Amino acid sequence: MSYIETYYRRALGPNTVQRPVLEGALKVEVCVVGGGLAGLTTALELARKGRKVCVLEANRVAWGASGRNGGFVSPGWAARYKNIRRMAGDAHAKELHRLSIEGMDAVLKNVHTLAMEDAKPTHGIMGAVRYEATEDLKAHRDWLEKEFDYRVDFKSRDEVQQMLVSPRYYQALFDPNAFHFHPLNYARALAAEIERLGGGVYEGSPVVATTLGGATKIARTAYGSVEADHLVIASGGYTGNLVPQLKRSFLPIATYVMLTKPNRELIASAIRTDAAIGDDRRAGDYYRLVDGGERILWGGKITTRTTEPRLLGRLLHETMVSTYPQLKDLDVEIVWSGLMSYARHMMPQIGRLQPGVWYCTAFGGHGLNTTAIGGRVVAEAIMGESDRYKLFAPFGLAWNGSIAGRAAVQLTYWAYQASDFLRERKSA
Ligand SMILES: Cc1cc2nc3c(=O)[nH]c(=O)nc-3n(C[C@H](O)[C@H](O)[C@H](O)COP(=O)(O)OP(=O)(O)OC[C@H]3O[C@@H](n4cnc5c(N)ncnc54)[C@H](O)[C@@H]3O)c2cc1C
């Protein structure tokens, strides 16, 4: 049982310890299923408050999306603000946006308080657009400052092109508070902290059955079982049939990342910033320099197929070259994919299934700040400290439509791509 080949696995910190498989019977107050960032954060928040916790992970800590992603940590949710406002109302949408900022701050605080040097946080994420948007971006900047006291900087087309040598880009908003980092090292440090506080983290321990009816909840693995007062399901896009209600309520969506070969000089002819870059297209590109500018880590594309498409590296390479033609000779070294879980409304699913049974999942493609706040509000609810988790009530366990749902997601994605294309062409 090991991590798949990714940039993060190659750049793993010195602590590569393999955690034990659960054997025998264990009793805890809270048992968390899934050792991604949602599960680890929930467990850590509870362990910090003195609760006896354990995390059961089927593979390795952060083996799923949490250890393979782009590493961008920024405010917001996978659903767009205007859609959240439509679903939940203006005041509620603002409250949720504040939570998303709190989630980002919580991650940064963990990085600092736990002195995670190998998480290597670098501040600055630039949201660049591929069409003329000066007025819209300035209005958005002003709105963020007025509503959330959150400052971002506007960058003109000239300024953007100094940093991103591509004819594709127009203006950008630069967020100096947001950051990018090594998510796998971060997650592994959270696991170590849970253990330091007396919690258990078990790897290679998939939960294969649960008993949820009585006051004591039971999670069973191949070689052991856990009795707990509370069970939290945080198994992301890798959730199987363990809890059928959850399985029906989200779709696993695959997305992809590549790492280029090293070529500092060639890369500097295209990208001249250590900020991470994303565009505002649906499932658009996101990328950043790694290894001090030696390589690019480039992500993009989504499919509803959970197997890797053939020629994936070539597809991502084509996308990169369509933005930066000067990088046509920059080869791909490795490519990988990961599964995100998406509900139909694109908001996380956070709530209580029945007394003592919680779920904290469906963070989609914006999970690094949102898992931090998801885990925190579930922990607060278990402690009886707050009912902030109810802010997620408007986004219930909507049925995903199964095969029809998959087709609908793929069609919607293609329709979005078409509208992005038309918008860019208008500015060309
Ligand atoms: C390629 C990629 C790029 C991304 N880039 C970004 C980004 O730059 N910024 C951002 O904010 N978000 C990004 N995301 C999204 C983000 O990574 C996810 O939203 C987040 O990591 C989800 O965390 P999770 O804990 O819910 O799920 P996961 O990290 O997938 O964790 C779920 C875990 O549960 C385990 N599990 C499943 N079933 C069982 C079981 N029965 N028993 C025990 N364990 C089980 C799995 O093995 C897995 O480790 C990206 C995602 C991908 C895939």
The ligand as an SDF file (V2000), in Angstrom:
LIG
                    3D

 53 58  0  0  0  0  0  0  0  0999 V2000
   -6.2450   16.6330   -9.0200 C   0  0  0  0  0  0  0  0  0  0  0  0
   -6.9500   17.5000   -8.0160 C   0  0  0  0  0  0  0  0  0  0  0  0
   -6.5980   18.8420   -7.8850 C   0  0  0  0  0  0  0  0  0  0  0  0
   -7.2380   19.6470   -6.9110 C   0  0  0  0  0  0  0  0  0  0  0  0
   -6.7530   20.9060   -6.6770 N   0  0  0  0  0  0  0  0  0  0  0  0
   -7.2600   21.6200   -5.6340 C   0  0  0  0  0  0  0  0  0  0  0  0
   -6.6690   22.8650   -5.2760 C   0  0  0  0  0  0  0  0  0  0  0  0
   -5.6530   23.2940   -5.8180 O   0  0  0  0  0  0  0  0  0  0  0  0
   -7.2590   23.5890   -4.2710 N   0  0  0  0  0  0  0  0  0  0  0  0
   -8.3570   23.1300   -3.5970 C   0  0  0  0  0  0  0  0  0  0  0  0
   -8.8660   23.8360   -2.7160 O   0  0  0  0  0  0  0  0  0  0  0  0
   -8.8850   21.9060   -3.8790 N   0  0  0  0  0  0  0  0  0  0  0  0
   -8.3550   21.1470   -4.8620 C   0  0  0  0  0  0  0  0  0  0  0  0
   -8.8640   19.9060   -5.1340 N   0  0  0  0  0  0  0  0  0  0  0  0
   -9.9700   19.4050   -4.2960 C   0  0  0  0  0  0  0  0  0  0  0  0
   -9.4920   18.8890   -2.9410 C   0  0  0  0  0  0  0  0  0  0  0  0
   -8.3010   18.1370   -3.1000 O   0  0  0  0  0  0  0  0  0  0  0  0
  -10.6000   18.0050   -2.3350 C   0  0  0  0  0  0  0  0  0  0  0  0
  -11.8150   18.7100   -2.3000 O   0  0  0  0  0  0  0  0  0  0  0  0
  -10.2720   17.5960   -0.8930 C   0  0  0  0  0  0  0  0  0  0  0  0
   -8.9530   17.1030   -0.7910 O   0  0  0  0  0  0  0  0  0  0  0  0
  -11.2790   16.5400   -0.4460 C   0  0  0  0  0  0  0  0  0  0  0  0
  -10.8620   16.0170    0.8030 O   0  0  0  0  0  0  0  0  0  0  0  0
  -11.6390   14.7920    1.4380 P   0  0  0  0  0  0  0  0  0  0  0  0
  -10.9910   14.5270    2.7330 O   0  0  0  0  0  0  0  0  0  0  0  0
  -13.1070   15.0800    1.4040 O   0  0  0  0  0  0  0  0  0  0  0  0
  -11.4450   13.6020    0.4120 O   0  0  0  0  0  0  0  0  0  0  0  0
  -10.1040   12.6660    0.0500 P   0  0  0  0  0  0  0  0  0  0  0  0
   -8.9100   13.4890    0.2350 O   0  0  0  0  0  0  0  0  0  0  0  0
  -10.3920   12.0670   -1.2270 O   0  0  0  0  0  0  0  0  0  0  0  0
  -10.1170   11.6510    1.2560 O   0  0  0  0  0  0  0  0  0  0  0  0
  -11.0290   10.6110    1.3600 C   0  0  0  0  0  0  0  0  0  0  0  0
  -10.2940    9.4240    1.9690 C   0  0  0  0  0  0  0  0  0  0  0  0
  -11.2480    8.4570    2.3940 O   0  0  0  0  0  0  0  0  0  0  0  0
  -10.6790    7.1870    2.2170 C   0  0  0  0  0  0  0  0  0  0  0  0
  -11.7710    6.2130    2.2120 N   0  0  0  0  0  0  0  0  0  0  0  0
  -12.7520    6.0470    1.2860 C   0  0  0  0  0  0  0  0  0  0  0  0
  -13.5800    5.0450    1.6580 N   0  0  0  0  0  0  0  0  0  0  0  0
  -13.1150    4.5720    2.8540 C   0  0  0  0  0  0  0  0  0  0  0  0
  -13.5400    3.5420    3.7420 C   0  0  0  0  0  0  0  0  0  0  0  0
  -14.6140    2.7670    3.4730 N   0  0  0  0  0  0  0  0  0  0  0  0
  -12.8270    3.3150    4.8720 N   0  0  0  0  0  0  0  0  0  0  0  0
  -11.7360    4.0810    5.1710 C   0  0  0  0  0  0  0  0  0  0  0  0
  -11.2910    5.0620    4.3500 N   0  0  0  0  0  0  0  0  0  0  0  0
  -11.9770    5.3270    3.2170 C   0  0  0  0  0  0  0  0  0  0  0  0
   -9.9270    7.2980    0.9010 C   0  0  0  0  0  0  0  0  0  0  0  0
   -8.9110    6.3230    0.7920 O   0  0  0  0  0  0  0  0  0  0  0  0
   -9.3770    8.7300    0.9790 C   0  0  0  0  0  0  0  0  0  0  0  0
   -8.0460    8.7740    1.4800 O   0  0  0  0  0  0  0  0  0  0  0  0
   -8.2920   19.1010   -6.1190 C   0  0  0  0  0  0  0  0  0  0  0  0
   -8.6660   17.7610   -6.2820 C   0  0  0  0  0  0  0  0  0  0  0  0
   -8.0060   16.9580   -7.2030 C   0  0  0  0  0  0  0  0  0  0  0  0
   -8.4060   15.5280   -7.3360 C   0  0  0  0  0  0  0  0  0  0  0  0
  1  2  1  0
  2  3  1  0
  2 52  2  0
  3  4  2  0
  4  5  1  0
  4 50  1  0
  5  6  2  0
  6  7  1  0
  6 13  1  0
  7  8  2  0
  7  9  1  0
  9 10  1  0
 10 11  2  0
 10 12  1  0
 12 13  2  0
 13 14  1  0
 14 15  1  0
 14 50  1  0
 15 16  1  0
 16 17  1  0
 16 18  1  0
 18 19  1  0
 18 20  1  0
 20 21  1  0
 20 22  1  0
 22 23  1  0
 23 24  1  0
 24 25  2  0
 24 26  1  0
 24 27  1  0
 27 28  1  0
 28 29  2  0
 28 30  1  0
 28 31  1  0
 31 32  1  0
 32 33  1  0
 33 34  1  0
 33 48  1  0
 34 35  1  0
 35 36  1  0
 35 46  1  0
 36 37  1  0
 36 45  1  0
 37 38  2  0
 38 39  1  0
 39 40  1  0
 39 45  2  0
 40 41  1  0
 40 42  2  0
 42 43  1  0
 43 44  2  0
 44 45  1  0
 46 47  1  0
 46 48  1  0
 48 49  1  0
 50 51  2  0
 51 52  1  0
 52 53  1  0
M  END
$$$$
